[in-house]
Amino acid sequence: MIDSKLYLVGIRKDTGEYEEEADACQLCKKMIINAGIKEVIIKNKEGYRTIDVEDWVKNDDLLEGKITY
């Protein structure tokens, strides 16, 4: 999986609509980092958002005491 891309989409079960703030949780981020994935592409209502996984490494929420799910 080294240098691969991961495509992520969140659709709400109750409405069938795209999740506006779809994102990977902290545990998933760690697994993505450890897998060597380079980019995460997230589908939302407006289009796509591309995340450089290296940004997650540099800006780790846990280092700032933030816990996200």
Secondary structure, DSSP 8 states (H G I E B T S, - for coil): -TT-EEEEE-B-TTT--B-TT----HHHHHHHHHHT--EEEEEETTEEEEEEHHHHHHT-GGGGT----
